């Protein structure tokens, strides 16, 4: 039997949450990064200060928008980016 490959089509395009600037209230942003990622306080601080940083990868659009909103409320600049479609061979 030959191997067959199928492309699953989803209604929701996956997004990445990118922190572009932690702003003036870095520790507030670190707390939000910690809550979003589940990382330790130290690792969250390192991630928040090395921008641009992808905080969440491959999340649904609603979750990405909520994360960006939480980061902006803490004083950071963040954005969502659509993940590019995988380059799959055509049959």
N, C-alpha and C positions, 0 to 999 in steps of 0.2 A: 504494500500500500504506500503510495506516495505521500510525502509530508505536505500538509496543506497549512497555509498561514491565513489568518483572518484578521482584519482590522476592525476593532471594536469602535463604534461611533458613540460618543457620549454627548449628552446635551450640554454639559458643563465643561468648558475649557479650563484647564488647570492654570493657575497663576503662581507667580513667585512674589513674595513680599521683600522689598529691597529698602534698607535703611540708607538714606543718602546723606543725612546730617543729624547728629544727635542734639544739636541746639545747645542752649545755655544751661538747661536743667538736665545734665547728663545722668545724675543718679536716679531721677524720676524715669528717664528713658530706660536705664539699666533694669529697673524694677519691672517695667513693662516687657522688656526683652526676656527677662527671666520667667515671667508668667507665661509668655507665648511659647517659649522654646523648652522650658523645663530644665534649662541649664543651671549650673551653680551661679552664685552671685559673681564670683571672680570671672568665670568664663563669659557670663553675660556682659560684664564690663569690658572685657577684651573685645568681644564681638561688636559692642556698641561704639567703641572708639576706633575701630578699623573699618572705616566706610569707604566706598559703598560695600555693604554686606547683605547677602541674601539670608534673611532670618528664617523664612519658611519657604519651602520649595514644593511645588506641585499640590497646592491646596485649592479647593473650590473658590469661585469668585466671591461668594458671600463671606467666607471665612477670611479671605485676603482683605476684603474691604473693611471688615471689623477690626482686623489687626492694624491696618493702616490708620484707621480712625483712633484706635487706642494710642498708637505711637504719636500721632499729631496732637492728641489731647495732652500728652506728656511734654510737648514742646519740640518734638523731632520732625524732620522732614522724611517722609517715606512715600513709596509708590508701589503700585502693583504692576507686574509685567506678565503679559500672556506668554505661556511657554510655547515655543515654536512647535509646529507639527513635526513629528518624526519623518525623516526622509526615507520612505519605504519604497521598495522596488514595485514597479507597475507590472501587472500581468497582462 
